[in-house]
Amino acid sequence: MNSTRDEKLLKRFGKHLASIRKEKKLSLRKLSDIADVDFSQIHRIEKGESNPTLTMTIALAEALNVTLEELMQF
């Protein structure tokens, strides 16, 4: 895989995740509680520093009350 491309994708996804979270008026802590995902992990995902697993991505989509497809449209 191309690491530059991967970094760009992770940053785009992170910005999209943060945008949806803010649109839903959720703090990082609240999303963390609802999704049962560690706060620091969500923070790293939003900064584009971490590549979430599929199960984590599904948990985040469910916690944000969006479809996986909506979450992945970044």
N, C-alpha and C positions, 0 to 999 in steps of 0.2 A: 504494500500500500504506500501511497505517496504521503509522507508525513506533513508536508505543507498543506495539501488538500485536506487531510484529516483534521489539522488544527483549525482550518477555516470552517469546516463543517461543524466541529464542536463549538466554536465561538458563535456561529449562526444559530445553532440549536439552543445554546445557552441563553442568548438574547431573546429568542422566541419564547422559551420557557419563562424567563423573567417577565416578559411582556404579558403573557397570559396570567401569570400569578398576580401581577400588579393590577391587571384589568379586573380580576376577581377579588381585589382588595384583600389579598392574603399576605401575611408576613412570611418570611422564610421559616420562622419557628412554627407558625400555624400550619403551613404546608407540610412541614416535617412531621408534625403530630398526626395530621390527617392521613398522609401517605405512609406513615411508619417507615420513613427514610431519614437517616441521620442528617441533622441540620447542616453540618459541615460538608457532607456529600452533595447536597443540593446547591450549596454555595459554590463549590468547585465546578459543578455542572454548569451553573449559570455563568461562571467566569470562563467557561470553555476549557477548563483544566482537567476535566474528568469525563470519561466515556461511560455513560450509564448502561447498565445491563438491560436486556429486554424486559425482564420482570420489574425492574425499577422504573423503566419508562412507562409500563402499563400502570403501575401503582401511582405514578405522578399524574397520568392522564385521568385515572379514576378519581383521584383526590381533587383535581381541578374541574371535574365534571365536564370533560371534553373527550371526544373519541381519540383513539390512538392516531387515527388519520389526521385529525385536526392538529394534534400536538406535533406530528411529523411534517406538517406543511410549513416549512420555514424557508 
